[in-house]
Amino acid sequence: MSNITIEERTTLRDYILLQYMEQMVRNSLADIEHSKNILKRLYLMAGNAVLEWIKQDQYRMRRELKQSNIKILGTSRLILLSTIILIAGGILSVLE
């Protein structure tokens, strides 16, 4: 198994976090869509702009990881794997 650099590890971490951020923005957009707020249209425009930035970052990071020969699993498996790692890390830190 090859060693992963700090930069690659950071890119992978950020890519995983972007998956969560994307879901949070999508959920917020769905909530706003059903609201009766006066600024609803403005909030939707801003939320969609943020969503577009997230997608651009994800695309850029996927390219960087691919150039480093790091393969990305499907989104749902990636989120599940990162959740397991976070839980395991928490358990290990408690045991230390």
N, CA, C and O of each residue as an XYZ file, in Angstrom:
384
protein
N       0.848     -1.172      0.000
C       0.000      0.000      0.000
C       0.897      1.240      0.000
O       1.868      1.312      0.754
N       0.567      2.204     -0.843
C       1.391      3.401     -0.938
C       1.042      4.383      0.172
O      -0.071      4.389      0.696
N       2.012      5.201      0.511
C       1.799      6.216      1.536
C       1.027      7.380      0.945
O       1.234      7.752     -0.211
N       0.151      7.943      1.730
C      -0.637      9.091      1.295
C      -0.027     10.333      1.936
O       0.283     10.344      3.127
N       0.137     11.375      1.128
C       0.748     12.598      1.641
C      -0.249     13.385      2.485
O      -1.452     13.127      2.449
N       0.260     14.330      3.231
C      -0.602     15.177      4.061
C      -1.568     15.968      3.185
O      -2.735     16.138      3.535
N      -1.075     16.451      2.045
C      -1.929     17.213      1.135
C      -3.062     16.348      0.577
O      -4.203     16.800      0.482
N      -2.745     15.117      0.214
C      -3.764     14.198     -0.302
C      -4.782     13.860      0.786
O      -5.983     13.781      0.531
N      -4.278     13.663      1.996
C      -5.164     13.364      3.125
C      -6.102     14.541      3.390
O      -7.288     14.355      3.661
N      -5.553     15.754      3.308
C      -6.357     16.962      3.518
C      -7.408     17.107      2.417
O      -8.556     17.455      2.693
N      -7.020     16.841      1.182
C      -7.968     16.915      0.067
C      -9.076     15.888      0.242
O     -10.246     16.189      0.006
N      -8.718     14.686      0.651
C      -9.719     13.640      0.876
C     -10.664     14.031      2.002
O     -11.876     13.849      1.889
N     -10.114     14.569      3.092
C     -10.948     15.028      4.205
C     -11.922     16.109      3.742
O     -13.111     16.058      4.056
N     -11.409     17.086      2.995
C     -12.255     18.171      2.510
C     -13.331     17.658      1.566
O     -14.466     18.133      1.594
N     -12.974     16.689      0.729
C     -13.954     16.106     -0.187
C     -15.085     15.438      0.585
O     -16.254     15.577      0.224
N     -14.742     14.722      1.634
C     -15.761     14.069      2.469
C     -16.645     15.122      3.139
O     -17.867     14.979      3.173
N     -16.028     16.177      3.670
C     -16.805     17.234      4.314
C     -17.729     17.931      3.329
O     -18.840     18.323      3.688
N     -17.280     18.087      2.095
C     -18.125     18.713      1.080
C     -19.382     17.885      0.813
O     -20.436     18.439      0.499
N     -19.275     16.570      0.938
C     -20.458     15.715      0.764
C     -21.519     16.064      1.806
O     -22.705     16.169      1.495
N     -21.069     16.242      3.047
C     -21.988     16.623      4.118
C     -22.543     18.017      3.892
O     -23.736     18.256      4.078
N     -21.670     18.943      3.486
C     -22.110     20.318      3.248
C     -23.140     20.378      2.127
O     -24.124     21.112      2.223
N     -22.917     19.617      1.078
C     -23.872     19.585     -0.028
C     -25.245     19.122      0.457
O     -26.266     19.709      0.098
N     -25.265     18.077      1.267
C     -26.540     17.562      1.771
C     -27.220     18.587      2.680
O     -28.440     18.744      2.643
N     -26.433     19.275      3.487
C     -27.001     20.299      4.373
C     -27.616     21.442      3.567
O     -28.704     21.914      3.898
N     -26.937     21.889      2.519
C     -27.466     22.970      1.676
C     -28.720     22.501      0.955
O     -29.696     23.245      0.860
N     -28.702     21.273      0.447
C     -29.898     20.737     -0.235
C     -31.094     20.677      0.726
O     -32.215     21.019      0.349
N     -30.848     20.242      1.964
C     -31.928     20.193      2.950
C     -32.449     21.591      3.258
O     -33.658     21.793      3.375
N     -31.550     22.543      3.388
C     -31.961     23.927      3.653
C     -32.765     24.486      2.493
O     -33.764     25.174      2.702
N     -32.337     24.198      1.272
C     -33.081     24.665      0.104
C     -34.494     24.074      0.069
O     -35.453     24.757     -0.290
N     -34.607     22.809      0.443
C     -35.930     22.174      0.480
C     -36.805     22.836      1.537
O     -37.995     23.051      1.307
N     -36.232     23.160      2.686
C     -36.992     23.854      3.736
C     -37.430     25.235      3.276
O     -38.574     25.635      3.490
N     -36.518     25.962      2.643
C     -36.829     27.313      2.165
C     -37.909     27.259      1.094
O     -38.786     28.121      1.040
N     -37.840     26.245      0.245
C     -38.812     26.092     -0.835
C     -40.241     26.035     -0.294
O     -41.170     26.511     -0.946
N     -40.417     25.457      0.889
C     -41.745     25.307      1.476
C     -42.095     26.433      2.445
O     -43.171     26.421      3.042
N     -41.205     27.394      2.603
C     -41.479     28.483      3.542
C     -42.271     29.597      2.854
O     -42.406     29.626      1.631
N     -42.782     30.497      3.665
C     -43.524     31.643      3.148
C     -42.763     32.939      3.420
O     -43.358     34.015      3.481
N     -41.457     32.831      3.581
C     -40.601     33.962      3.887
C     -40.582     34.948      2.728
O     -40.553     34.551      1.563
N     -40.598     36.229      3.054
C     -40.558     37.288      2.046
C     -39.282     37.204      1.212
O     -39.296     37.500      0.018
N     -38.184     36.801      1.843
C     -36.897     36.736      1.163
C     -36.619     35.357      0.567
O     -35.472     35.041      0.251
N     -37.646     34.545      0.412
C     -37.512     33.177     -0.075
C     -36.717     33.116     -1.383
O     -35.803     32.302     -1.513
N     -37.052     33.954     -2.331
C     -36.375     33.932     -3.638
C     -34.885     34.247     -3.482
O     -34.040     33.595     -4.096
N     -34.572     35.238     -2.668
C     -33.177     35.605     -2.431
C     -32.416     34.461     -1.761
O     -31.293     34.143     -2.152
N     -33.034     33.845     -0.749
C     -32.399     32.725     -0.047
C     -32.146     31.547     -0.998
O     -31.104     30.895     -0.928
N     -33.111     31.284     -1.885
C     -32.952     30.193     -2.839
C     -31.810     30.482     -3.817
O     -31.032     29.590     -4.155
N     -31.721     31.724     -4.264
C     -30.632     32.093     -5.172
C     -29.272     31.941     -4.485
O     -28.326     31.413     -5.069
N     -29.192     32.408     -3.248
C     -27.937     32.306     -2.498
C     -27.588     30.840     -2.237
O     -26.434     30.438     -2.392
N     -28.568     30.055     -1.846
C     -28.339     28.631     -1.581
C     -27.883     27.888     -2.822
O     -27.002     27.031     -2.752
N     -28.483     28.214     -3.956
C     -28.071     27.566     -5.207
C     -26.664     27.988     -5.614
O     -25.923     27.187     -6.185
N     -26.285     29.231     -5.330
C     -24.915     29.674     -5.617
C     -23.921     28.909     -4.753
O     -22.882     28.467     -5.244
N     -24.233     28.750     -3.473
C     -23.361     27.984     -2.571
C     -23.262     26.537     -3.049
O     -22.179     25.952     -3.046
N     -24.389     25.963     -3.457
C     -24.407     24.586     -3.950
C     -23.508     24.452     -5.182
O     -22.800     23.456     -5.329
N     -23.535     25.439     -6.052
C     -22.688     25.413     -7.246
C     -21.206     25.481     -6.870
O     -20.388     24.779     -7.465
N     -20.854     26.312     -5.896
C     -19.464     26.392     -5.428
C     -19.006     25.049     -4.863
O     -17.887     24.602     -5.115
N     -19.891     24.417     -4.094
C     -19.563     23.114     -3.515
C     -19.304     22.104     -4.627
O     -18.340     21.341     -4.562
N     -20.161     22.096     -5.647
C     -19.995     21.159     -6.761
C     -18.682     21.405     -7.500
O     -17.998     20.457     -7.885
N     -18.333     22.667     -7.696
C     -17.073     22.988     -8.365
C     -15.881     22.507     -7.544
O     -14.921     21.962     -8.088
N     -15.951     22.713     -6.234
C     -14.869     22.237     -5.357
C     -14.770     20.711     -5.391
O     -13.674     20.153     -5.431
N     -15.927     20.044     -5.376
C     -15.927     18.583     -5.430
C     -15.280     18.096     -6.725
O     -14.489     17.153     -6.708
N     -15.607     18.726     -7.831
C     -15.054     18.340     -9.121
C     -13.529     18.521     -9.123
O     -12.787     17.642     -9.562
N     -13.082     19.678     -8.625
C     -11.650     19.969     -8.564
C     -10.920     18.950     -7.686
O      -9.851     18.458     -8.046
N     -11.510     18.643     -6.538
C     -10.872     17.697     -5.617
C     -10.867     16.284     -6.178
O      -9.901     15.545     -5.990
N     -11.944     15.900     -6.870
C     -11.980     14.578     -7.500
C     -10.856     14.451     -8.527
O     -10.204     13.411     -8.616
N     -10.635     15.516     -9.300
C      -9.548     15.513    -10.288
C      -8.192     15.384     -9.609
O      -7.339     14.613    -10.050
N      -7.996     16.147     -8.525
C      -6.721     16.082     -7.797
C      -6.482     14.682     -7.242
O      -5.377     14.149     -7.338
N      -7.523     14.093     -6.662
C      -7.382     12.756     -6.090
C      -7.128     11.727     -7.184
O      -6.338     10.801     -7.005
N      -7.799     11.894     -8.311
C      -7.599     10.961     -9.422
C      -6.166     11.045     -9.938
O      -5.570     10.020    -10.268
N      -5.609     12.248    -10.012
C      -4.224     12.420    -10.447
C      -3.255     11.760     -9.476
O      -2.156     11.361     -9.863
N      -3.659     11.644     -8.221
C      -2.822     10.995     -7.202
C      -3.117      9.503     -7.098
O      -2.629      8.827     -6.193
N      -3.927      8.992     -8.039
C      -4.328      7.578     -8.059
C      -5.097      7.174     -6.806
O      -4.953      6.052     -6.320
N      -5.913      8.087     -6.285
C      -6.783      7.787     -5.148
C      -8.190      7.664     -5.688
O      -8.726      8.615     -6.257
N      -8.792      6.499     -5.513
C     -10.120      6.243     -6.054
C     -11.181      6.635     -5.036
O     -11.024      6.420     -3.834
N     -12.263      7.212     -5.541
C     -13.382      7.637     -4.702
C     -14.504      6.608     -4.853
O     -14.900      6.261     -5.966
N     -15.004      6.132     -3.721
C     -16.146      5.229     -3.728
C     -17.397      6.030     -4.016
O     -17.338      7.257     -4.083
N     -18.527      5.368     -4.188
C     -19.795      6.065     -4.347
C     -20.066      6.941     -3.135
O     -19.586      6.659     -2.037
N     -20.828      7.994     -3.332
C     -21.069      8.982     -2.286
C     -21.635      8.358     -1.018
O     -21.157      8.661      0.075
N     -22.631      7.502     -1.135
C     -23.243      6.929      0.067
C     -22.247      6.039      0.815
O     -22.227      6.035      2.046
N     -21.428      5.291      0.085
C     -20.422      4.450      0.743
C     -19.335      5.303      1.370
O     -18.809      4.960      2.428
N     -18.993      6.414      0.726
C     -17.974      7.312      1.258
C     -18.448      7.931      2.567
O     -17.688      8.004      3.533
N     -19.708      8.379      2.602
C     -20.250      8.973      3.824
C     -20.327      7.923      4.923
O     -20.002      8.218      6.073
N     -20.745      6.715      4.602
C     -20.815      5.642      5.588
C     -19.422      5.329      6.122
O     -19.241      5.182      7.330
N     -18.441      5.225      5.236
C     -17.081      4.932      5.651
C     -16.527      6.041      6.543
O     -15.885      5.759      7.555
N     -16.771      7.304      6.176
C     -16.255      8.411      6.992
C     -16.937      8.432      8.357
O     -16.301      8.766      9.356
N     -18.217      8.081      8.413
C     -18.928      8.021      9.690
C     -18.335      6.932     10.572
O     -18.140      7.139     11.770
N     -18.048      5.778      9.989
C     -17.453      4.677     10.747
C     -16.080      5.093     11.281
O     -15.740      4.808     12.430
N     -15.300      5.765     10.439
C     -13.963      6.217     10.863
C     -14.081      7.218     12.002
O     -13.317      7.152     12.964
N     -15.034      8.148     11.904
C     -15.221      9.131     12.963
C     -15.620      8.463     14.282
O     -15.111      8.810     15.347
N     -16.533      7.507     14.189
C     -16.979      6.784     15.392
C     -15.821      5.991     15.978
O     -15.597      6.013     17.189
N     -15.086      5.292     15.121
C     -13.953      4.496     15.607
C     -12.897      5.396     16.227
O     -12.307      5.045     17.249
N     -12.652      6.549     15.623
C     -11.688      7.489     16.184
C     -12.118      7.991     17.544
O     -11.293      8.153     18.442
N     -13.411      8.238     17.699
C     -13.932      8.679     18.995
C     -13.796      7.606     20.054
O     -13.445      7.886     21.200
N     -14.076      6.374     19.661
C     -13.960      5.254     20.605
C     -12.509      5.073     21.020
O     -12.221      4.862     22.198
N     -11.586      5.155     20.051
C     -10.174      4.970     20.357
C      -9.659      6.094     21.279
O      -8.863      5.839     22.183
N     -10.111      7.319     21.049
C      -9.637      8.412     21.893
C     -10.171      8.283     23.332
O      -9.508      8.696     24.283
N     -11.362      7.713     23.477
C     -11.920      7.481     24.808
C     -11.141      6.402     25.536
O     -10.931      6.484     26.746
N     -10.710      5.387     24.789
C      -9.999      4.256     25.393
C      -8.569      4.601     25.788
O      -7.968      3.912     26.612
N      -8.023      5.663     25.203
C      -6.620      6.007     25.494
C      -6.463      6.665     26.825
O      -5.349      7.014     27.214
